Amino acid sequence: MMNGMINVYKEKGFTSHDVVAKLRGILKQKKIGHTGTLDPDAEGVLPVCLGKATKVCELLAKEDKTYIATLLLGVVTDTQDSSGTVLEERPVTVDEEAVRQAVNGFVGFYSQIPPMYSALKVDGKRLYELARAGMEVERRARNVVIYRITIREIQLPRVTIEVNCSKGTYVRTLCHDIGQKLGCGGCMEELLRIQVGKFLLKDSLRLDQIQQMADENRLQEAVRKVDTLFLQYPKICVKESCNKLVYNGSQVALHQCQRQAYSEQPKEQKDGQRVRMYDSKGQFIGIYQWKKERDVYVPLKMFWESK
């Protein structure tokens, strides 16, 4: 079984679940999970976790993301993107300056009402299921953060924007809301995700590329190790005599660590300091945290599993 992450380029027409299903066939393993849904018409970065790395799916889903979106002004749809049913068409009489002001007005904290066509659940049912049944229910607004919006091009009625945002942000809803603010309505015409945390578009691989690498026995080149997500934390290795401690998820004292290996650690351990814990052979065990009152590292998130 392979363990790690693959940076997949999700193409149009595939759901995120389709990508996982196809990878299960390519890799011949079942334990695979994606890190956040991309709409079928959207393209771009979709980190996929394999084996033990499925434990970080939730973590990656919380990472900030960056998108390039095309906003089509003058058209309002039920799905808030161009694949939906047109509800309204209005003339676009705004100028470029008005567009720039409206777009820039969304930078910062933003209370966003999730679209009906989304995977969020209300009373145990997904919103898109209710929407397809012709129902509309009240949705609570959610606070999201738009860290940055860059206007790449304005060719009215189309506006191309690059959006760096927090988890849970619906870019098609952002496009809809910009259109409403301008008074002419709008919907998202195209969406490309170019970044999820440390995963970048330039490093992503299409499914056919991954299949070719598998055929050539080069698949390991595409797999990113789990511990590379946590390089911001110092690396700690235990002594050989203490391997069983970390295998069992036990706490670790300083004298049980290899001196050379924990040289990344500050001279004085700070309460709450997180580290990457490894066994004596350099196998990644998990994320540990220093507890000052007990003078030990305690496990926070374990990735090592007994064979």
C-alpha positions in Angstrom: 0.0 0.0 0.0 1.3 3.5 -0.9 1.3 6.2 1.8 1.5 9.9 1.0 -0.2 12.5 -1.1 -0.6 13.0 -4.9 -1.2 16.5 -6.3 -3.9 15.7 -8.9 -5.1 18.0 -11.7 -8.8 17.5 -11.7 -10.1 18.0 -15.2 -13.6 19.2 -16.3 -16.3 16.6 -16.2 -14.9 14.6 -13.3 -16.3 14.9 -9.8 -13.8 14.6 -6.9 -15.2 11.2 -6.2 -14.5 10.2 -9.8 -10.8 11.1 -9.3 -10.6 8.9 -6.2 -12.4 6.0 -7.9 -10.0 6.2 -10.9 -6.9 6.4 -8.6 -8.1 3.3 -6.8 -8.0 1.5 -10.1 -4.5 2.8 -11.0 -2.9 2.2 -7.6 -4.8 -1.0 -6.8 -5.6 0.1 -3.3 -8.8 1.2 -1.5 -7.6 3.5 1.2 -7.7 6.8 -0.7 -9.4 10.1 0.1 -9.7 13.6 -1.4 -9.2 16.8 0.5 -12.2 18.9 -0.5 -14.8 18.9 -3.3 -14.3 20.6 -6.6 -17.4 21.1 -8.8 -17.5 18.9 -11.9 -17.1 21.9 -14.2 -14.1 23.2 -12.2 -10.5 22.3 -12.8 -7.2 22.4 -11.0 -5.5 21.2 -7.8 -7.0 18.4 -5.9 -4.7 16.9 -3.3 -5.4 13.2 -2.8 -4.3 11.2 0.3 -3.1 7.6 0.1 -3.0 5.0 2.9 -1.9 6.5 6.3 -2.0 10.0 4.7 -5.8 9.9 4.7 -5.5 11.1 8.3 -4.5 14.5 6.9 -7.5 14.9 4.6 -9.3 17.0 7.1 -6.2 19.1 7.7 -5.7 19.8 4.0 -9.4 20.7 3.6 -8.8 23.5 6.1 -5.9 25.0 4.1 -6.3 28.4 2.3 -6.9 28.1 -1.4 -6.3 30.2 -4.5 -8.5 30.3 -7.6 -8.7 32.0 -11.0 -12.4 32.6 -11.9 -14.2 34.1 -14.8 -17.2 36.2 -13.7 -20.0 36.7 -16.3 -22.0 39.8 -15.5 -25.6 40.3 -16.5 -26.6 36.6 -16.0 -28.1 35.1 -12.8 -28.5 31.3 -12.5 -29.9 28.9 -9.9 -26.5 27.3 -9.4 -24.6 30.6 -9.4 -22.5 29.3 -12.3 -23.0 29.1 -16.1 -24.1 25.4 -16.0 -27.3 26.3 -14.2 -30.7 27.4 -15.3 -30.8 31.1 -16.2 -33.1 33.0 -13.8 -32.5 36.5 -15.0 -30.6 38.5 -17.6 -29.9 42.2 -17.2 -28.0 44.7 -19.3 -24.4 45.4 -18.1 -24.0 49.2 -18.0 -21.3 49.5 -15.4 -17.8 50.7 -16.2 -14.5 49.2 -15.3 -14.0 51.5 -12.3 -17.3 50.4 -10.8 -16.3 46.8 -11.3 -12.9 47.3 -9.6 -14.6 49.0 -6.6 -17.1 46.2 -6.2 -14.6 43.4 -6.5 -12.2 45.1 -4.0 -15.0 45.6 -1.6 -15.1 41.9 -0.8 -11.5 41.7 0.5 -11.5 40.9 4.2 -14.1 39.2 6.4 -17.2 38.3 4.4 -20.5 36.9 5.5 -21.4 34.4 2.8 -24.7 32.5 2.3 -23.9 29.0 0.9 -25.6 28.2 -2.4 -28.5 25.8 -2.6 -26.5 23.7 -5.0 -23.8 22.6 -2.5 -22.9 19.5 -0.5 -23.7 21.1 2.9 -26.3 19.3 5.0 -29.5 20.7 6.5 -31.5 18.4 8.7 -29.5 15.4 7.3 -30.1 16.2 3.7 -27.6 17.7 1.3 -28.6 21.1 -0.1 -28.2 20.1 -3.7 -30.7 17.2 -3.2 -33.3 19.6 -1.9 -32.5 22.0 -4.7 -33.0 19.3 -7.3 -36.4 18.5 -5.7 -37.4 22.2 -6.3 -37.0 23.2 -2.7 -35.2 26.1 -1.2 -34.4 26.3 2.5 -33.0 29.0 4.7 -29.2 28.8 5.0 -27.1 30.4 7.7 -24.5 32.9 6.6 -20.9 31.7 7.2 -18.0 33.9 7.9 -15.2 33.4 5.4 -12.1 35.5 4.6 -11.0 36.8 1.2 -7.3 37.5 1.8 -6.7 38.9 -1.7 -8.5 39.5 -5.0 -6.5 40.5 -8.1 -8.3 41.5 -11.2 -6.5 39.9 -14.1 -8.6 41.1 -16.9 -11.8 43.1 -17.6 -13.5 42.4 -20.9 -17.1 43.3 -20.1 -19.4 41.5 -19.5 -16.5 39.2 -18.3 -14.2 39.8 -15.4 -11.3 37.4 -14.6 -10.2 37.4 -11.0 -7.6 35.6 -8.9 -8.9 34.9 -5.4 -7.0 33.8 -2.3 -9.4 32.8 0.4 -10.1 30.7 3.5 -11.7 27.3 3.7 -15.4 27.1 3.1 -15.5 29.9 0.5 -17.7 29.4 -2.5 -16.2 31.3 -5.4 -19.4 31.0 -7.4 -21.3 32.7 -4.6 -18.6 35.4 -4.5 -19.2 36.0 -8.2 -23.0 36.0 -7.7 -22.6 38.6 -4.8 -20.3 40.8 -6.9 -22.9 40.9 -9.6 -25.6 41.7 -7.1 -23.5 44.5 -5.7 -23.1 46.0 -9.2 -26.9 45.7 -9.8 -26.6 43.7 -13.0 -26.3 40.2 -11.5 -23.5 37.7 -12.4 -22.5 34.1 -12.3 -19.2 32.2 -12.5 -18.4 31.0 -16.0 -15.0 29.2 -15.3 -13.0 28.1 -12.3 -9.4 27.0 -11.9 -8.0 26.1 -8.5 -4.3 26.9 -8.6 -3.3 26.3 -5.0 -4.3 24.3 -1.9 -1.8 25.1 0.9 1.6 23.9 -0.3 0.1 22.1 -3.3 0.6 24.2 -6.5 -0.9 24.0 -10.0 2.6 23.7 -11.7 3.2 20.4 -9.8 -0.1 18.8 -10.4 -0.6 15.7 -12.5 -3.5 14.6 -14.7 -4.9 11.1 -14.3 -3.4 9.9 -17.6 0.0 11.1 -16.5 -0.4 9.2 -13.2 -1.5 6.1 -15.2 1.6 6.4 -17.4 3.9 6.7 -14.3 2.3 3.6 -12.9 2.8 1.7 -16.1 6.5 2.7 -16.0 6.8 1.8 -12.3 7.6 5.4 -11.5 4.6 6.1 -9.4 6.6 6.8 -6.2 7.9 10.0 -8.0 4.4 11.4 -7.8 3.8 10.7 -4.1 4.7 13.3 -1.5 5.5 12.0 2.0 3.2 13.0 4.8 5.9 14.6 7.0 6.6 17.2 4.3 3.4 18.9 5.3 4.9 19.6 8.7 8.4 21.0 7.9 7.6 24.0 10.0 8.1 21.8 13.1 11.5 20.7 14.4 12.5 17.0 13.7 13.0 14.7 16.7 14.3 11.1 16.6 14.2 8.8 19.6 17.0 6.4 20.6 16.8 2.9 19.3 15.9 1.6 22.8 12.9 3.8 22.8 11.4 2.9 19.5 8.6 0.8 21.2 7.5 4.0 23.0 6.7 5.9 19.9 5.2 2.8 18.2 2.8 2.5 21.0 2.0 6.2 21.0 3.6 6.8 24.4 5.0 10.0 25.8 8.7 10.8 25.2 11.2 12.5 27.6 14.2 14.5 26.4 16.7 11.9 27.6 15.0 9.4 25.3 15.7 11.4 22.2 18.9 11.3 20.1 20.9 14.4 20.9 22.1 15.1 17.4 18.6 14.6 16.0 16.9 17.0 18.3 19.4 19.8 17.7 16.7 21.6 15.8 14.9 22.1 19.0 15.4 25.4 21.0 17.6 25.1 24.1 14.6 25.8 26.2 11.5 23.8 25.3 8.3 25.9 25.2 5.0 24.7 26.4 2.9 23.6 23.4 5.9 23.4 21.0 5.1 20.9 18.2 7.7 18.6 16.7 7.9 15.9 14.0 8.6 12.6 15.9 10.6 9.8 14.2 11.9 6.5 15.3 15.7 5.8 15.4 15.7 4.7 11.8 14.1 8.0 10.6 10.6 6.6 10.0 8.0 9.3 10.6 5.8 8.6 13.6 3.6 11.6 14.0 3.2 15.1 15.5 4.1 15.4 19.2 3.7 18.4 21.6 5.8 19.5 24.5 4.1 19.5 27.9 6.1 21.7 30.2 4.5 20.7 33.5 5.4 17.0 32.8 8.7 17.7 30.8 7.7 15.3 28.1 6.5 15.2 24.5 3.0 13.7 24.1 1.5 12.5 20.8 -0.9 14.9 19.1 -1.4 13.1 15.7 -0.1 9.7 14.9 0.7 8.4 11.4 2.7 5.3 12.2 0.8 2.0 12.1 2.0 -1.4 13.0 2.3 -3.7 10.0 
